[in-house]
Amino acid sequence: MSLAFTKRLREPIMRGDITCTVRIWRSVRVKVGGRYPLGSGQVEVTRIQHIDFADVTDEIARRSGFEHLADLLSVARHGTGENVYLIDFIYRA
């Protein structure tokens, strides 16, 4: 299991500016309490919500480190996944 982030999001995550991500997967690939390496620390998943695509808003996109929904989707939408997950996390140095 893995939780990878695009390069431009890594520093803001490590500063604590970004605390959630939207993933479009076939099935969930992380677990609550799971820790995934990032920089010299780890991202710890605190909550996973299976949401409808219509629930993804510009506000969620901004909280995830993107300017707007289209920006988020340009990164999140790849592969054949159809399930949308809102994943909350904290960074532990």
PDB file of N, CA, C and O in Angstrom:
ATOM      1  N   MET A   1       0.845  -1.182   0.000  1.00  0.00           N
ATOM      2  CA  MET A   1       0.000   0.000   0.000  1.00  0.00           C
ATOM      3  C   MET A   1       0.886   1.240   0.000  1.00  0.00           C
ATOM      4  O   MET A   1       1.977   1.249   0.571  1.00  0.00           O
ATOM      5  N   SER A   2       0.393   2.278  -0.650  1.00  0.00           N
ATOM      6  CA  SER A   2       1.207   3.476  -0.822  1.00  0.00           C
ATOM      7  C   SER A   2       0.321   4.713  -0.891  1.00  0.00           C
ATOM      8  O   SER A   2      -0.847   4.641  -1.272  1.00  0.00           O
ATOM      9  N   LEU A   3       0.894   5.834  -0.518  1.00  0.00           N
ATOM     10  CA  LEU A   3       0.216   7.118  -0.623  1.00  0.00           C
ATOM     11  C   LEU A   3       1.244   8.118  -1.142  1.00  0.00           C
ATOM     12  O   LEU A   3       1.906   8.807  -0.366  1.00  0.00           O
ATOM     13  N   ALA A   4       1.366   8.185  -2.458  1.00  0.00           N
ATOM     14  CA  ALA A   4       2.356   9.057  -3.090  1.00  0.00           C
ATOM     15  C   ALA A   4       1.718  10.418  -3.407  1.00  0.00           C
ATOM     16  O   ALA A   4       0.517  10.520  -3.656  1.00  0.00           O
ATOM     17  N   PHE A   5       2.563  11.457  -3.389  1.00  0.00           N
ATOM     18  CA  PHE A   5       2.106  12.812  -3.679  1.00  0.00           C
ATOM     19  C   PHE A   5       2.985  13.430  -4.755  1.00  0.00           C
ATOM     20  O   PHE A   5       4.187  13.171  -4.817  1.00  0.00           O
ATOM     21  N   THR A   6       2.370  14.251  -5.604  1.00  0.00           N
ATOM     22  CA  THR A   6       3.123  14.981  -6.606  1.00  0.00           C
ATOM     23  C   THR A   6       4.131  15.896  -5.907  1.00  0.00           C
ATOM     24  O   THR A   6       3.885  16.363  -4.795  1.00  0.00           O
ATOM     25  N   LYS A   7       5.242  16.143  -6.549  1.00  0.00           N
ATOM     26  CA  LYS A   7       6.360  16.854  -5.934  1.00  0.00           C
ATOM     27  C   LYS A   7       5.966  18.209  -5.343  1.00  0.00           C
ATOM     28  O   LYS A   7       6.421  18.561  -4.254  1.00  0.00           O
ATOM     29  N   ARG A   8       5.133  18.964  -6.040  1.00  0.00           N
ATOM     30  CA  ARG A   8       4.791  20.315  -5.572  1.00  0.00           C
ATOM     31  C   ARG A   8       3.953  20.321  -4.290  1.00  0.00           C
ATOM     32  O   ARG A   8       3.830  21.363  -3.647  1.00  0.00           O
ATOM     33  N   LEU A   9       3.380  19.182  -3.911  1.00  0.00           N
ATOM     34  CA  LEU A   9       2.571  19.107  -2.700  1.00  0.00           C
ATOM     35  C   LEU A   9       3.365  18.665  -1.479  1.00  0.00           C
ATOM     36  O   LEU A   9       2.895  18.829  -0.353  1.00  0.00           O
ATOM     37  N   ARG A  10       4.530  18.121  -1.669  1.00  0.00           N
ATOM     38  CA  ARG A  10       5.270  17.515  -0.555  1.00  0.00           C
ATOM     39  C   ARG A  10       5.653  18.512   0.527  1.00  0.00           C
ATOM     40  O   ARG A  10       5.418  18.241   1.705  1.00  0.00           O
ATOM     41  N   GLU A  11       6.229  19.646   0.179  1.00  0.00           N
ATOM     42  CA  GLU A  11       6.624  20.636   1.183  1.00  0.00           C
ATOM     43  C   GLU A  11       5.412  21.169   1.960  1.00  0.00           C
ATOM     44  O   GLU A  11       5.463  21.219   3.189  1.00  0.00           O
ATOM     45  N   PRO A  12       4.315  21.571   1.278  1.00  0.00           N
ATOM     46  CA  PRO A  12       3.151  22.038   2.036  1.00  0.00           C
ATOM     47  C   PRO A  12       2.574  20.960   2.966  1.00  0.00           C
ATOM     48  O   PRO A  12       2.065  21.286   4.039  1.00  0.00           O
ATOM     49  N   ILE A  13       2.645  19.709   2.579  1.00  0.00           N
ATOM     50  CA  ILE A  13       2.190  18.624   3.452  1.00  0.00           C
ATOM     51  C   ILE A  13       3.086  18.546   4.682  1.00  0.00           C
ATOM     52  O   ILE A  13       2.593  18.431   5.804  1.00  0.00           O
ATOM     53  N   MET A  14       4.389  18.609   4.478  1.00  0.00           N
ATOM     54  CA  MET A  14       5.327  18.504   5.594  1.00  0.00           C
ATOM     55  C   MET A  14       5.216  19.704   6.542  1.00  0.00           C
ATOM     56  O   MET A  14       5.529  19.579   7.726  1.00  0.00           O
ATOM     57  N   ARG A  15       4.773  20.868   6.038  1.00  0.00           N
ATOM     58  CA  ARG A  15       4.538  22.046   6.891  1.00  0.00           C
ATOM     59  C   ARG A  15       3.200  21.971   7.615  1.00  0.00           C
ATOM     60  O   ARG A  15       2.950  22.738   8.544  1.00  0.00           O
ATOM     61  N   GLY A  16       2.347  21.055   7.196  1.00  0.00           N
ATOM     62  CA  GLY A  16       1.022  20.938   7.797  1.00  0.00           C
ATOM     63  C   GLY A  16      -0.035  21.790   7.117  1.00  0.00           C
ATOM     64  O   GLY A  16      -1.149  21.913   7.626  1.00  0.00           O
ATOM     65  N   ASP A  17       0.299  22.386   5.966  1.00  0.00           N
ATOM     66  CA  ASP A  17      -0.646  23.220   5.230  1.00  0.00           C
ATOM     67  C   ASP A  17      -1.709  22.391   4.505  1.00  0.00           C
ATOM     68  O   ASP A  17      -2.830  22.858   4.305  1.00  0.00           O
ATOM     69  N   ILE A  18      -1.364  21.181   4.118  1.00  0.00           N
ATOM     70  CA  ILE A  18      -2.278  20.276   3.423  1.00  0.00           C
ATOM     71  C   ILE A  18      -2.501  19.075   4.328  1.00  0.00           C
ATOM     72  O   ILE A  18      -1.550  18.442   4.786  1.00  0.00           O
ATOM     73  N   THR A  19      -3.778  18.766   4.584  1.00  0.00           N
ATOM     74  CA  THR A  19      -4.090  17.664   5.501  1.00  0.00           C
ATOM     75  C   THR A  19      -5.126  16.694   4.931  1.00  0.00           C
ATOM     76  O   THR A  19      -5.687  15.879   5.664  1.00  0.00           O
ATOM     77  N   CYS A  20      -5.377  16.782   3.626  1.00  0.00           N
ATOM     78  CA  CYS A  20      -6.278  15.811   3.005  1.00  0.00           C
ATOM     79  C   CYS A  20      -5.896  15.639   1.542  1.00  0.00           C
ATOM     80  O   CYS A  20      -5.175  16.449   0.960  1.00  0.00           O
ATOM     81  N   THR A  21      -6.404  14.557   0.975  1.00  0.00           N
ATOM     82  CA  THR A  21      -6.168  14.266  -0.434  1.00  0.00           C
ATOM     83  C   THR A  21      -7.393  13.551  -0.992  1.00  0.00           C
ATOM     84  O   THR A  21      -8.110  12.868  -0.261  1.00  0.00           O
ATOM     85  N   VAL A  22      -7.623  13.712  -2.272  1.00  0.00           N
ATOM     86  CA  VAL A  22      -8.702  13.004  -2.961  1.00  0.00           C
ATOM     87  C   VAL A  22      -8.051  11.986  -3.881  1.00  0.00           C
ATOM     88  O   VAL A  22      -7.150  12.314  -4.653  1.00  0.00           O
ATOM     89  N   ARG A  23      -8.515  10.752  -3.792  1.00  0.00           N
ATOM     90  CA  ARG A  23      -7.993   9.690  -4.641  1.00  0.00           C
ATOM     91  C   ARG A  23      -9.139   9.014  -5.372  1.00  0.00           C
ATOM     92  O   ARG A  23     -10.208   8.795  -4.801  1.00  0.00           O
ATOM     93  N   ILE A  24      -8.914   8.686  -6.630  1.00  0.00           N
ATOM     94  CA  ILE A  24      -9.889   7.959  -7.436  1.00  0.00           C
ATOM     95  C   ILE A  24      -9.261   6.607  -7.749  1.00  0.00           C
ATOM     96  O   ILE A  24      -8.380   6.490  -8.601  1.00  0.00           O
ATOM     97  N   TRP A  25      -9.733   5.603  -7.048  1.00  0.00           N
ATOM     98  CA  TRP A  25      -9.164   4.259  -7.116  1.00  0.00           C
ATOM     99  C   TRP A  25     -10.259   3.231  -7.366  1.00  0.00           C
ATOM    100  O   TRP A  25     -11.441   3.519  -7.181  1.00  0.00           O
ATOM    101  N   ARG A  26      -9.864   2.032  -7.788  1.00  0.00           N
ATOM    102  CA  ARG A  26     -10.817   0.912  -7.879  1.00  0.00           C
ATOM    103  C   ARG A  26     -11.259   0.498  -6.483  1.00  0.00           C
ATOM    104  O   ARG A  26     -12.436   0.226  -6.248  1.00  0.00           O
ATOM    105  N   SER A  27     -10.305   0.453  -5.562  1.00  0.00           N
ATOM    106  CA  SER A  27     -10.595   0.123  -4.164  1.00  0.00           C
ATOM    107  C   SER A  27      -9.592   0.883  -3.295  1.00  0.00           C
ATOM    108  O   SER A  27      -8.540   1.312  -3.770  1.00  0.00           O
ATOM    109  N   VAL A  28      -9.929   1.039  -2.038  1.00  0.00           N
ATOM    110  CA  VAL A  28      -9.080   1.801  -1.137  1.00  0.00           C
ATOM    111  C   VAL A  28      -7.712   1.119  -1.013  1.00  0.00           C
ATOM    112  O   VAL A  28      -7.632  -0.106  -0.921  1.00  0.00           O
ATOM    113  N   ARG A  29      -6.651   1.909  -1.010  1.00  0.00           N
ATOM    114  CA  ARG A  29      -5.282   1.378  -1.004  1.00  0.00           C
ATOM    115  C   ARG A  29      -4.506   1.712   0.261  1.00  0.00           C
ATOM    116  O   ARG A  29      -3.340   1.341   0.395  1.00  0.00           O
ATOM    117  N   VAL A  30      -5.148   2.410   1.185  1.00  0.00           N
ATOM    118  CA  VAL A  30      -4.517   2.776   2.450  1.00  0.00           C
ATOM    119  C   VAL A  30      -5.479   2.418   3.574  1.00  0.00           C
ATOM    120  O   VAL A  30      -6.625   2.047   3.320  1.00  0.00           O
ATOM    121  N   LYS A  31      -5.015   2.527   4.817  1.00  0.00           N
ATOM    122  CA  LYS A  31      -5.896   2.232   5.946  1.00  0.00           C
ATOM    123  C   LYS A  31      -5.739   3.304   7.018  1.00  0.00           C
ATOM    124  O   LYS A  31      -4.687   3.933   7.137  1.00  0.00           O
ATOM    125  N   VAL A  32      -6.793   3.498   7.789  1.00  0.00           N
ATOM    126  CA  VAL A  32      -6.742   4.440   8.904  1.00  0.00           C
ATOM    127  C   VAL A  32      -5.680   3.943   9.882  1.00  0.00           C
ATOM    128  O   VAL A  32      -5.648   2.770  10.252  1.00  0.00           O
ATOM    129  N   GLY A  33      -4.815   4.868  10.290  1.00  0.00           N
ATOM    130  CA  GLY A  33      -3.704   4.514  11.177  1.00  0.00           C
ATOM    131  C   GLY A  33      -2.455   4.117  10.426  1.00  0.00           C
ATOM    132  O   GLY A  33      -1.376   4.030  11.011  1.00  0.00           O
ATOM    133  N   GLY A  34      -2.592   3.876   9.133  1.00  0.00           N
ATOM    134  CA  GLY A  34      -1.429   3.529   8.319  1.00  0.00           C
ATOM    135  C   GLY A  34      -0.500   4.722   8.186  1.00  0.00           C
ATOM    136  O   GLY A  34      -0.943   5.867   8.097  1.00  0.00           O
ATOM    137  N   ARG A  35       0.792   4.435   8.173  1.00  0.00           N
ATOM    138  CA  ARG A  35       1.809   5.488   8.001  1.00  0.00           C
ATOM    139  C   ARG A  35       2.574   5.218   6.717  1.00  0.00           C
ATOM    140  O   ARG A  35       3.002   4.096   6.449  1.00  0.00           O
ATOM    141  N   TYR A  36       2.735   6.273   5.932  1.00  0.00           N
ATOM    142  CA  TYR A  36       3.338   6.159   4.610  1.00  0.00           C
ATOM    143  C   TYR A  36       4.455   7.189   4.497  1.00  0.00           C
ATOM    144  O   TYR A  36       4.241   8.361   4.806  1.00  0.00           O
ATOM    145  N   PRO A  37       5.643   6.773   4.059  1.00  0.00           N
ATOM    146  CA  PRO A  37       6.803   7.667   4.067  1.00  0.00           C
ATOM    147  C   PRO A  37       6.624   8.890   3.169  1.00  0.00           C
ATOM    148  O   PRO A  37       6.069   8.813   2.072  1.00  0.00           O
ATOM    149  N   LEU A  38       7.117  10.017   3.678  1.00  0.00           N
ATOM    150  CA  LEU A  38       7.184  11.255   2.899  1.00  0.00           C
ATOM    151  C   LEU A  38       8.315  12.080   3.489  1.00  0.00           C
ATOM    152  O   LEU A  38       8.280  12.441   4.665  1.00  0.00           O
ATOM    153  N   GLY A  39       9.308  12.375   2.682  1.00  0.00           N
ATOM    154  CA  GLY A  39      10.466  13.123   3.163  1.00  0.00           C
ATOM    155  C   GLY A  39      11.118  12.376   4.309  1.00  0.00           C
ATOM    156  O   GLY A  39      11.324  11.164   4.241  1.00  0.00           O
ATOM    157  N   SER A  40      11.445  13.119   5.374  1.00  0.00           N
ATOM    158  CA  SER A  40      12.092  12.492   6.523  1.00  0.00           C
ATOM    159  C   SER A  40      11.075  11.981   7.546  1.00  0.00           C
ATOM    160  O   SER A  40      11.458  11.481   8.604  1.00  0.00           O
ATOM    161  N   GLY A  41       9.790  12.103   7.237  1.00  0.00           N
ATOM    162  CA  GLY A  41       8.746  11.667   8.156  1.00  0.00           C
ATOM    163  C   GLY A  41       7.750  10.747   7.492  1.00  0.00           C
ATOM    164  O   GLY A  41       8.069  10.014   6.555  1.00  0.00           O
ATOM    165  N   GLN A  42       6.520  10.805   8.008  1.00  0.00           N
ATOM    166  CA  GLN A  42       5.461   9.938   7.508  1.00  0.00           C
ATOM    167  C   GLN A  42       4.127  10.670   7.511  1.00  0.00           C
ATOM    168  O   GLN A  42       3.876  11.539   8.346  1.00  0.00           O
ATOM    169  N   VAL A  43       3.285  10.300   6.564  1.00  0.00           N
ATOM    170  CA  VAL A  43       1.900  10.737   6.529  1.00  0.00           C
ATOM    171  C   VAL A  43       1.087   9.641   7.218  1.00  0.00           C
ATOM    172  O   VAL A  43       1.148   8.475   6.828  1.00  0.00           O
ATOM    173  N   GLU A  44       0.324  10.027   8.249  1.00  0.00           N
ATOM    174  CA  GLU A  44      -0.526   9.063   8.949  1.00  0.00           C
ATOM    175  C   GLU A  44      -1.981   9.328   8.590  1.00  0.00           C
ATOM    176  O   GLU A  44      -2.483  10.431   8.805  1.00  0.00           O
ATOM    177  N   VAL A  45      -2.655   8.336   8.049  1.00  0.00           N
ATOM    178  CA  VAL A  45      -4.054   8.462   7.648  1.00  0.00           C
ATOM    179  C   VAL A  45      -4.933   8.470   8.899  1.00  0.00           C
ATOM    180  O   VAL A  45      -4.861   7.561   9.726  1.00  0.00           O
ATOM    181  N   THR A  46      -5.773   9.518   9.028  1.00  0.00           N
ATOM    182  CA  THR A  46      -6.652   9.638  10.189  1.00  0.00           C
ATOM    183  C   THR A  46      -8.114   9.349   9.861  1.00  0.00           C
ATOM    184  O   THR A  46      -8.898   9.037  10.758  1.00  0.00           O
ATOM    185  N   ARG A  47      -8.490   9.450   8.578  1.00  0.00           N
ATOM    186  CA  ARG A  47      -9.872   9.172   8.180  1.00  0.00           C
ATOM    187  C   ARG A  47      -9.934   8.907   6.686  1.00  0.00           C
ATOM    188  O   ARG A  47      -9.212   9.521   5.901  1.00  0.00           O
ATOM    189  N   ILE A  48     -10.801   7.990   6.308  1.00  0.00           N
ATOM    190  CA  ILE A  48     -11.064   7.700   4.898  1.00  0.00           C
ATOM    191  C   ILE A  48     -12.570   7.753   4.699  1.00  0.00           C
ATOM    192  O   ILE A  48     -13.325   7.076   5.396  1.00  0.00           O
ATOM    193  N   GLN A  49     -13.001   8.570   3.736  1.00  0.00           N
ATOM    194  CA  GLN A  49     -14.421   8.659   3.402  1.00  0.00           C
ATOM    195  C   GLN A  49     -14.611   8.291   1.946  1.00  0.00           C
ATOM    196  O   GLN A  49     -13.958   8.861   1.072  1.00  0.00           O
ATOM    197  N   HIS A  50     -15.492   7.350   1.673  1.00  0.00           N
ATOM    198  CA  HIS A  50     -15.896   7.052   0.303  1.00  0.00           C
ATOM    199  C   HIS A  50     -16.975   8.071  -0.034  1.00  0.00           C
ATOM    200  O   HIS A  50     -18.028   8.088   0.603  1.00  0.00           O
ATOM    201  N   ILE A  51     -16.729   8.918  -1.021  1.00  0.00           N
ATOM    202  CA  ILE A  51     -17.661   9.997  -1.348  1.00  0.00           C
ATOM    203  C   ILE A  51     -18.076   9.885  -2.813  1.00  0.00           C
ATOM    204  O   ILE A  51     -17.450   9.177  -3.602  1.00  0.00           O
ATOM    205  N   ASP A  52     -19.132  10.591  -3.151  1.00  0.00           N
ATOM    206  CA  ASP A  52     -19.564  10.661  -4.548  1.00  0.00           C
ATOM    207  C   ASP A  52     -18.710  11.680  -5.280  1.00  0.00           C
ATOM    208  O   ASP A  52     -18.219  12.638  -4.683  1.00  0.00           O
ATOM    209  N   PHE A  53     -18.541  11.473  -6.552  1.00  0.00           N
ATOM    210  CA  PHE A  53     -17.767  12.404  -7.363  1.00  0.00           C
ATOM    211  C   PHE A  53     -18.323  13.821  -7.246  1.00  0.00           C
ATOM    212  O   PHE A  53     -17.561  14.787  -7.223  1.00  0.00           O
ATOM    213  N   ALA A  54     -19.646  13.947  -7.171  1.00  0.00           N
ATOM    214  CA  ALA A  54     -20.292  15.265  -7.076  1.00  0.00           C
ATOM    215  C   ALA A  54     -19.947  15.983  -5.774  1.00  0.00           C
ATOM    216  O   ALA A  54     -20.106  17.200  -5.678  1.00  0.00           O
ATOM    217  N   ASP A  55     -19.473  15.238  -4.769  1.00  0.00           N
ATOM    218  CA  ASP A  55     -19.109  15.847  -3.486  1.00  0.00           C
ATOM    219  C   ASP A  55     -17.747  16.533  -3.514  1.00  0.00           C
ATOM    220  O   ASP A  55     -17.410  17.269  -2.587  1.00  0.00           O
ATOM    221  N   VAL A  56     -16.972  16.306  -4.545  1.00  0.00           N
ATOM    222  CA  VAL A  56     -15.650  16.930  -4.654  1.00  0.00           C
ATOM    223  C   VAL A  56     -15.848  18.357  -5.159  1.00  0.00           C
ATOM    224  O   VAL A  56     -16.329  18.573  -6.271  1.00  0.00           O
ATOM    225  N   THR A  57     -15.473  19.322  -4.333  1.00  0.00           N
ATOM    226  CA  THR A  57     -15.712  20.738  -4.622  1.00  0.00           C
ATOM    227  C   THR A  57     -14.389  21.485  -4.782  1.00  0.00           C
ATOM    228  O   THR A  57     -13.312  20.945  -4.530  1.00  0.00           O
ATOM    229  N   ASP A  58     -14.502  22.724  -5.200  1.00  0.00           N
ATOM    230  CA  ASP A  58     -13.322  23.583  -5.263  1.00  0.00           C
ATOM    231  C   ASP A  58     -12.697  23.733  -3.880  1.00  0.00           C
ATOM    232  O   ASP A  58     -11.474  23.792  -3.758  1.00  0.00           O
ATOM    233  N   GLU A  59     -13.530  23.794  -2.830  1.00  0.00           N
ATOM    234  CA  GLU A  59     -13.012  23.922  -1.470  1.00  0.00           C
ATOM    235  C   GLU A  59     -12.159  22.699  -1.089  1.00  0.00           C
ATOM    236  O   GLU A  59     -11.073  22.847  -0.529  1.00  0.00           O
ATOM    237  N   ILE A  60     -12.649  21.514  -1.392  1.00  0.00           N
ATOM    238  CA  ILE A  60     -11.864  20.297  -1.124  1.00  0.00           C
ATOM    239  C   ILE A  60     -10.583  20.323  -1.934  1.00  0.00           C
ATOM    240  O   ILE A  60      -9.521  19.946  -1.439  1.00  0.00           O
ATOM    241  N   ALA A  61     -10.682  20.768  -3.178  1.00  0.00           N
ATOM    242  CA  ALA A  61      -9.484  20.860  -4.023  1.00  0.00           C
ATOM    243  C   ALA A  61      -8.451  21.789  -3.384  1.00  0.00           C
ATOM    244  O   ALA A  61      -7.268  21.451  -3.340  1.00  0.00           O
ATOM    245  N   ARG A  62      -8.875  22.943  -2.894  1.00  0.00           N
ATOM    246  CA  ARG A  62      -7.951  23.882  -2.250  1.00  0.00           C
ATOM    247  C   ARG A  62      -7.357  23.289  -0.974  1.00  0.00           C
ATOM    248  O   ARG A  62      -6.163  23.449  -0.720  1.00  0.00           O
ATOM    249  N   ARG A  63      -8.172  22.605  -0.167  1.00  0.00           N
ATOM    250  CA  ARG A  63      -7.664  21.963   1.048  1.00  0.00           C
ATOM    251  C   ARG A  63      -6.641  20.877   0.720  1.00  0.00           C
ATOM    252  O   ARG A  63      -5.790  20.542   1.543  1.00  0.00           O
ATOM    253  N   SER A  64      -6.738  20.335  -0.495  1.00  0.00           N
ATOM    254  CA  SER A  64      -5.825  19.288  -0.939  1.00  0.00           C
ATOM    255  C   SER A  64      -4.578  19.847  -1.629  1.00  0.00           C
ATOM    256  O   SER A  64      -3.712  19.089  -2.063  1.00  0.00           O
ATOM    257  N   GLY A  65      -4.492  21.190  -1.727  1.00  0.00           N
ATOM    258  CA  GLY A  65      -3.313  21.815  -2.299  1.00  0.00           C
ATOM    259  C   GLY A  65      -3.429  22.215  -3.759  1.00  0.00           C
ATOM    260  O   GLY A  65      -2.422  22.497  -4.407  1.00  0.00           O
ATOM    261  N   PHE A  66      -4.647  22.242  -4.281  1.00  0.00           N
ATOM    262  CA  PHE A  66      -4.861  22.600  -5.683  1.00  0.00           C
ATOM    263  C   PHE A  66      -5.639  23.905  -5.769  1.00  0.00           C
ATOM    264  O   PHE A  66      -6.352  24.272  -4.835  1.00  0.00           O
ATOM    265  N   GLU A  67      -5.501  24.604  -6.889  1.00  0.00           N
ATOM    266  CA  GLU A  67      -6.194  25.882  -7.060  1.00  0.00           C
ATOM    267  C   GLU A  67      -7.699  25.709  -7.163  1.00  0.00           C
ATOM    268  O   GLU A  67      -8.459  26.509  -6.618  1.00  0.00           O
ATOM    269  N   HIS A  68      -8.133  24.666  -7.861  1.00  0.00           N
ATOM    270  CA  HIS A  68      -9.554  24.432  -8.091  1.00  0.00           C
ATOM    271  C   HIS A  68      -9.760  22.978  -8.496  1.00  0.00           C
ATOM    272  O   HIS A  68      -8.801  22.219  -8.634  1.00  0.00           O
ATOM    273  N   LEU A  69     -10.996  22.606  -8.680  1.00  0.00           N
ATOM    274  CA  LEU A  69     -11.363  21.227  -8.969  1.00  0.00           C
ATOM    275  C   LEU A  69     -10.685  20.683 -10.227  1.00  0.00           C
ATOM    276  O   LEU A  69     -10.186  19.558 -10.221  1.00  0.00           O
ATOM    277  N   ALA A  70     -10.662  21.463 -11.294  1.00  0.00           N
ATOM    278  CA  ALA A  70     -10.048  20.988 -12.538  1.00  0.00           C
ATOM    279  C   ALA A  70      -8.564  20.680 -12.341  1.00  0.00           C
ATOM    280  O   ALA A  70      -8.045  19.718 -12.907  1.00  0.00           O
ATOM    281  N   ASP A  71      -7.883  21.500 -11.536  1.00  0.00           N
ATOM    282  CA  ASP A  71      -6.473  21.282 -11.226  1.00  0.00           C
ATOM    283  C   ASP A  71      -6.293  19.949 -10.486  1.00  0.00           C
ATOM    284  O   ASP A  71      -5.406  19.162 -10.815  1.00  0.00           O
ATOM    285  N   LEU A  72      -7.142  19.710  -9.490  1.00  0.00           N
ATOM    286  CA  LEU A  72      -7.080  18.455  -8.742  1.00  0.00           C
ATOM    287  C   LEU A  72      -7.327  17.265  -9.665  1.00  0.00           C
ATOM    288  O   LEU A  72      -6.593  16.278  -9.616  1.00  0.00           O
ATOM    289  N   LEU A  73      -8.346  17.355 -10.495  1.00  0.00           N
ATOM    290  CA  LEU A  73      -8.696  16.235 -11.364  1.00  0.00           C
ATOM    291  C   LEU A  73      -7.617  15.928 -12.390  1.00  0.00           C
ATOM    292  O   LEU A  73      -7.470  14.781 -12.811  1.00  0.00           O
ATOM    293  N   SER A  74      -6.865  16.937 -12.794  1.00  0.00           N
ATOM    294  CA  SER A  74      -5.791  16.695 -13.760  1.00  0.00           C
ATOM    295  C   SER A  74      -4.722  15.783 -13.171  1.00  0.00           C
ATOM    296  O   SER A  74      -4.002  15.111 -13.909  1.00  0.00           O
ATOM    297  N   VAL A  75      -4.619  15.756 -11.849  1.00  0.00           N
ATOM    298  CA  VAL A  75      -3.653  14.897 -11.175  1.00  0.00           C
ATOM    299  C   VAL A  75      -4.305  13.603 -10.691  1.00  0.00           C
ATOM    300  O   VAL A  75      -3.733  12.523 -10.839  1.00  0.00           O
ATOM    301  N   ALA A  76      -5.497  13.713 -10.116  1.00  0.00           N
ATOM    302  CA  ALA A  76      -6.138  12.564  -9.470  1.00  0.00           C
ATOM    303  C   ALA A  76      -6.754  11.573 -10.453  1.00  0.00           C
ATOM    304  O   ALA A  76      -6.832  10.381 -10.154  1.00  0.00           O
ATOM    305  N   ARG A  77      -7.183  12.035 -11.598  1.00  0.00           N
ATOM    306  CA  ARG A  77      -7.889  11.170 -12.541  1.00  0.00           C
ATOM    307  C   ARG A  77      -6.924  10.522 -13.505  1.00  0.00           C
ATOM    308  O   ARG A  77      -6.525  11.110 -14.510  1.00  0.00           O
ATOM    309  N   HIS A  78      -6.562   9.308 -13.180  1.00  0.00           N
ATOM    310  CA  HIS A  78      -5.765   8.503 -14.092  1.00  0.00           C
ATOM    311  C   HIS A  78      -6.054   7.055 -13.767  1.00  0.00           C
ATOM    312  O   HIS A  78      -6.457   6.737 -12.648  1.00  0.00           O
ATOM    313  N   GLY A  79      -5.860   6.201 -14.702  1.00  0.00           N
ATOM    314  CA  GLY A  79      -6.183   4.796 -14.475  1.00  0.00           C
ATOM    315  C   GLY A  79      -7.675   4.550 -14.625  1.00  0.00           C
ATOM    316  O   GLY A  79      -8.414   5.386 -15.146  1.00  0.00           O
ATOM    317  N   THR A  80      -8.096   3.390 -14.160  1.00  0.00           N
ATOM    318  CA  THR A  80      -9.477   2.964 -14.384  1.00  0.00           C
ATOM    319  C   THR A  80     -10.345   3.051 -13.136  1.00  0.00           C
ATOM    320  O   THR A  80     -11.460   2.530 -13.122  1.00  0.00           O
ATOM    321  N   GLY A  81      -9.848   3.701 -12.091  1.00  0.00           N
ATOM    322  CA  GLY A  81     -10.612   3.797 -10.855  1.00  0.00           C
ATOM    323  C   GLY A  81     -11.880   4.602 -11.012  1.00  0.00           C
ATOM    324  O   GLY A  81     -11.935   5.551 -11.794  1.00  0.00           O
ATOM    325  N   GLU A  82     -12.908   4.213 -10.259  1.00  0.00           N
ATOM    326  CA  GLU A  82     -14.186   4.912 -10.274  1.00  0.00           C
ATOM    327  C   GLU A  82     -14.615   5.356  -8.888  1.00  0.00           C
ATOM    328  O   GLU A  82     -15.487   6.215  -8.761  1.00  0.00           O
ATOM    329  N   ASN A  83     -14.021   4.792  -7.849  1.00  0.00           N
ATOM    330  CA  ASN A  83     -14.391   5.131  -6.476  1.00  0.00           C
ATOM    331  C   ASN A  83     -13.590   6.337  -6.012  1.00  0.00           C
ATOM    332  O   ASN A  83     -12.377   6.405  -6.210  1.00  0.00           O
ATOM    333  N   VAL A  84     -14.284   7.288  -5.391  1.00  0.00           N
ATOM    334  CA  VAL A  84     -13.654   8.518  -4.935  1.00  0.00           C
ATOM    335  C   VAL A  84     -13.518   8.453  -3.414  1.00  0.00           C
ATOM    336  O   VAL A  84     -14.483   8.178  -2.701  1.00  0.00           O
ATOM    337  N   TYR A  85     -12.299   8.711  -2.934  1.00  0.00           N
ATOM    338  CA  TYR A  85     -12.017   8.680  -1.510  1.00  0.00           C
ATOM    339  C   TYR A  85     -11.436  10.025  -1.074  1.00  0.00           C
ATOM    340  O   TYR A  85     -10.534  10.565  -1.716  1.00  0.00           O
ATOM    341  N   LEU A  86     -11.970  10.555   0.029  1.00  0.00           N
ATOM    342  CA  LEU A  86     -11.402  11.726   0.674  1.00  0.00           C
ATOM    343  C   LEU A  86     -10.622  11.197   1.862  1.00  0.00           C
ATOM    344  O   LEU A  86     -11.189  10.597   2.775  1.00  0.00           O
ATOM    345  N   ILE A  87      -9.324  11.424   1.843  1.00  0.00           N
ATOM    346  CA  ILE A  87      -8.425  10.878   2.858  1.00  0.00           C
ATOM    347  C   ILE A  87      -7.841  12.025   3.670  1.00  0.00           C
ATOM    348  O   ILE A  87      -7.179  12.909   3.126  1.00  0.00           O
ATOM    349  N   ASP A  88      -8.090  12.004   4.978  1.00  0.00           N
ATOM    350  CA  ASP A  88      -7.515  12.986   5.890  1.00  0.00           C
ATOM    351  C   ASP A  88      -6.262  12.387   6.507  1.00  0.00           C
ATOM    352  O   ASP A  88      -6.196  11.182   6.748  1.00  0.00           O
ATOM    353  N   PHE A  89      -5.262  13.234   6.765  1.00  0.00           N
ATOM    354  CA  PHE A  89      -4.007  12.738   7.317  1.00  0.00           C
ATOM    355  C   PHE A  89      -3.298  13.819   8.115  1.00  0.00           C
ATOM    356  O   PHE A  89      -3.652  14.996   8.047  1.00  0.00           O
ATOM    357  N   ILE A  90      -2.299  13.406   8.866  1.00  0.00           N
ATOM    358  CA  ILE A  90      -1.388  14.331   9.534  1.00  0.00           C
ATOM    359  C   ILE A  90       0.030  13.926   9.162  1.00  0.00           C
ATOM    360  O   ILE A  90       0.305  12.758   8.887  1.00  0.00           O
ATOM    361  N   TYR A  91       0.917  14.897   9.157  1.00  0.00           N
ATOM    362  CA  TYR A  91       2.319  14.610   8.865  1.00  0.00           C
ATOM    363  C   TYR A  91       3.066  14.485  10.179  1.00  0.00           C
ATOM    364  O   TYR A  91       2.952  15.344  11.054  1.00  0.00           O
ATOM    365  N   ARG A  92       3.817  13.429  10.310  1.00  0.00           N
ATOM    366  CA  ARG A  92       4.623  13.195  11.496  1.00  0.00           C
ATOM    367  C   ARG A  92       6.092  13.215  11.098  1.00  0.00           C
ATOM    368  O   ARG A  92       6.555  12.359  10.345  1.00  0.00           O
ATOM    369  N   ALA A  93       6.813  14.195  11.610  1.00  0.00           N
ATOM    370  CA  ALA A  93       8.236  14.349  11.279  1.00  0.00           C
ATOM    371  C   ALA A  93       9.081  13.293  11.985  1.00  0.00           C
ATOM    372  O   ALA A  93      10.301  13.269  11.824  1.00  0.00           O
TER     373      ALA A  93
END
